[in-house]
Amino acid sequence: MAAQIPENLHDLFERPLICALSTVSASGQPHTVPVWCDFDGTYVRVNAPAATKKAKEMHQGSKVAVLVVDPQKPNHWIEVRGHVAEVRDESNGAREHINGLSLKYTGNPVYPGFGNSNIDRMMYLIEPDRVNGQ
């Protein structure tokens, strides 16, 4: 059964705060990168170009963690430890998702991309297994 994210921590996903996403490499080493994220009420969602290291490390069932800290109130934070419950490609909402994140984080409703905006995007739905925060 999925862990619940308390309502008093939802604001951390509603505001344009950078998330630290940690994945585990094939060698067992952690890999942490800053990403945009959101929460749909069930899943923490992140988006990545399909060819990136983080994308290659995330497949259905992969263990991941997300950490978001409020820069104005560092004692207001959330850590979500979970697993990738589903991976969606562009034909299943990944492009719309990155455009929504672009609007949230930059005010631009169309993600401009860094370099090549035609790169295949993937959306990762992370089911919380354990939630810590305050």
Secondary structure by P-SEA (a helix, b strand, c coil): ccccccccaaaaaacccccbbbbbccccbbbbbbbbcccccccbbbbbcccccccccccccccbbbbbbcccccccbbbbbbcccccccccccaaaaaaaaaaacccccccccccccccbbbbbbbbbcccccc
